[in-house]
Amino acid sequence: MSTLKFDNNSIRFDLQIIAAWVAPNSRVLDLGCGTGDLLSYLKTRKKVRGTGIEHDEEKVAQCVEKGVTVLQGDINAEVLDYPDEAFDTVILSQTLQQVYEPAALLRTILRIGKKAVVSFPNFGHWLVRLQLLLTGYAPVTRQLPYEWYDTPNIRVISIKDFRRFARTVGFKIFKETAIRVNGREGRTIGFIPNLRASFGIFLIGK
């Protein structure tokens, strides 16, 4: 396990890992790009040609303020309009658990992108398990800060679930990293990641 600290002017720890997997001067599509932090970082540091898709109007406005090219819309619908291999990398960061048809979306992502990076909160984390065991209530943690009735998450995914999902759907996992984030610091988790990591990050392809 290793510990890394954020630079004051840098992006979140999980986004730094994703950025490290993106090649310089490549074509990138960020689905659910939020306020555009990752695309802005990639544009500045790696000179990528990046585009984002985001549903939230306020976040789209923040993307525009940062000089990020962004399309407001539903990622499930908008991705259908792109031709095969239009991008070198498609990013789906902390969004998979909110998707109604994850298999269909990932197949489309791997049609329009040569590879994809997918990250999500790990519902197999020990704190999630412990809260459910001891309290009997749906867990609420720093990574999953919602009550059951107002959460945007409609899927429960663990790191082990995603590995099995890859075999079932038929895509390859080229690289994976499990992490735990605490404030401005992040740690990569190598030992029993499904139990100890709060997020999983996967590089996938056909």
C-alpha positions in Angstrom: 0.0 0.0 0.0 1.3 3.4 -0.9 0.3 6.9 0.2 0.2 9.9 -2.0 -0.7 13.5 -1.3 -2.5 16.0 -3.5 -0.8 19.1 -4.7 -2.6 22.2 -3.7 -3.5 23.0 -7.2 -4.1 19.5 -8.3 -7.2 17.3 -8.8 -8.7 14.6 -6.6 -6.5 11.6 -6.0 -8.8 9.2 -8.0 -8.7 11.6 -10.9 -4.9 11.8 -10.8 -4.8 8.0 -11.2 -7.2 8.2 -14.2 -5.2 11.0 -15.7 -2.0 8.9 -15.4 -3.6 6.3 -17.6 -4.5 8.8 -20.4 -1.9 9.2 -23.2 -0.7 12.7 -24.1 -2.3 14.3 -27.2 -5.0 11.7 -27.3 -8.8 12.0 -27.9 -10.8 11.8 -24.7 -14.5 11.7 -23.9 -15.5 12.1 -20.2 -19.0 10.9 -19.5 -20.6 12.6 -16.5 -17.7 15.0 -16.4 -19.1 17.1 -13.5 -17.5 20.5 -13.3 -14.8 19.6 -15.8 -11.8 19.3 -13.4 -10.4 16.2 -15.0 -10.8 17.4 -18.6 -9.3 20.8 -17.7 -6.3 19.0 -16.1 -5.8 16.7 -19.1 -6.1 19.6 -21.5 -3.4 21.6 -19.5 -1.0 18.8 -18.5 -1.4 16.4 -21.4 -2.7 18.4 -24.3 -5.6 16.1 -24.9 -8.5 16.9 -27.2 -11.2 16.4 -24.7 -15.0 16.5 -24.7 -17.4 16.0 -21.8 -21.0 15.1 -21.4 -22.9 16.3 -18.3 -26.6 16.4 -17.5 -26.4 19.0 -14.7 -26.8 22.5 -16.1 -24.9 24.2 -13.3 -22.0 21.9 -13.7 -22.0 22.4 -17.5 -21.7 26.2 -16.9 -18.7 25.6 -14.7 -17.1 23.5 -17.4 -17.6 26.3 -19.9 -15.9 28.7 -17.5 -12.9 26.5 -17.4 -12.7 26.3 -21.2 -13.8 22.7 -21.3 -15.8 21.5 -24.4 -19.0 20.0 -23.0 -22.3 18.8 -24.2 -25.4 18.9 -21.9 -27.4 15.7 -22.1 -28.0 12.2 -21.1 -24.8 10.1 -21.5 -26.8 7.0 -22.4 -28.3 8.8 -25.4 -25.5 11.1 -26.5 -22.9 8.3 -26.9 -25.0 6.6 -29.5 -24.2 9.4 -32.0 -20.5 8.9 -32.1 -18.8 6.7 -34.8 -16.6 3.7 -34.0 -13.3 4.5 -32.3 -14.0 8.2 -32.2 -11.9 8.5 -29.0 -8.7 6.9 -27.7 -10.1 6.8 -24.1 -13.6 7.1 -22.7 -13.9 7.9 -19.0 -16.8 6.9 -16.8 -15.7 8.2 -13.4 -18.0 7.4 -10.4 -21.0 7.2 -12.6 -21.5 3.5 -13.3 -23.5 2.9 -10.2 -26.1 5.5 -11.5 -26.6 3.8 -14.9 -29.8 1.9 -15.7 -28.2 -0.4 -18.3 -24.5 -0.7 -17.5 -23.8 -3.5 -19.9 -25.3 -1.7 -22.9 -23.4 1.5 -22.0 -20.1 -0.2 -21.6 -20.5 -2.0 -25.0 -21.2 1.4 -26.6 -18.2 3.0 -24.8 -15.9 0.3 -26.1 -17.3 0.8 -29.6 -16.6 4.5 -29.7 -13.4 4.3 -27.6 -10.3 2.2 -28.1 -10.3 1.8 -24.3 -12.2 3.0 -21.3 -11.5 3.9 -17.7 -14.3 3.1 -15.2 -14.3 4.0 -11.5 -17.0 3.5 -8.8 -17.4 3.5 -5.0 -16.8 0.0 -3.6 -19.9 -1.3 -1.8 -17.8 -4.2 -0.5 -15.8 -1.9 1.8 -15.7 -3.1 5.4 -17.4 0.1 6.8 -20.4 -0.4 4.5 -20.7 -4.0 5.6 -20.2 -3.2 9.3 -22.9 -0.4 9.2 -25.4 -2.8 7.7 -24.5 -5.6 10.1 -24.6 -3.5 13.3 -27.4 -1.0 12.5 -29.6 -2.8 10.0 -29.9 0.5 8.1 -28.7 1.2 4.5 -25.1 2.4 5.0 -24.1 6.1 4.8 -20.4 6.8 4.5 -18.1 9.6 3.3 -18.0 7.9 -0.2 -21.7 7.1 -0.1 -23.2 10.2 1.7 -26.8 9.6 0.7 -29.8 8.2 2.5 -31.6 5.4 0.6 -34.4 7.7 -0.4 -32.4 10.5 -2.0 -29.4 8.6 -3.4 -28.6 8.9 -7.2 -27.0 5.4 -6.9 -29.3 2.7 -8.3 -26.6 -0.1 -8.5 -24.7 -1.8 -5.7 -21.2 -2.6 -7.1 -18.1 -4.1 -5.4 -14.7 -4.6 -6.9 -15.3 -8.3 -7.1 -18.7 -7.7 -8.8 -17.0 -5.7 -11.5 -14.4 -8.4 -12.2 -17.2 -10.9 -12.6 -19.2 -8.5 -14.7 -16.3 -8.1 -17.1 -16.2 -11.9 -17.7 -20.0 -12.0 -18.2 -20.2 -9.1 -20.6 -17.0 -10.0 -22.4 -14.6 -7.2 -22.0 -11.0 -7.3 -20.8 -9.5 -5.7 -17.7 -6.0 -4.4 -18.6 -5.3 -2.6 -15.4 -7.0 -2.0 -12.0 -6.3 0.0 -8.9 -8.1 0.0 -5.6 -7.8 3.2 -3.5 -8.9 4.7 -0.2 -9.2 8.4 0.1 -8.9 10.4 3.3 -9.2 14.1 3.0 -6.4 15.4 0.9 -4.5 12.1 0.9 -5.1 8.9 -1.0 -3.8 5.4 -0.7 -3.6 2.5 -3.1 -4.8 -0.7 -1.6 -3.1 -4.0 -2.7 -4.1 -6.4 0.1 -7.7 -7.6 0.2 -8.9 -4.6 -1.9 -12.6 -5.6 -2.0 -12.7 -5.3 1.8 -10.4 -2.4 2.4 -10.7 0.0 -0.6 -13.4 2.7 -0.9 -13.1 3.0 -4.8 -12.1 0.8 -7.7 -10.6 2.1 -10.9 -10.4 -0.1 -14.0 -8.8 0.2 -17.4 -10.8 -1.9 -19.8 -11.0 -2.8 -23.5 -12.3 -5.3 -26.0 
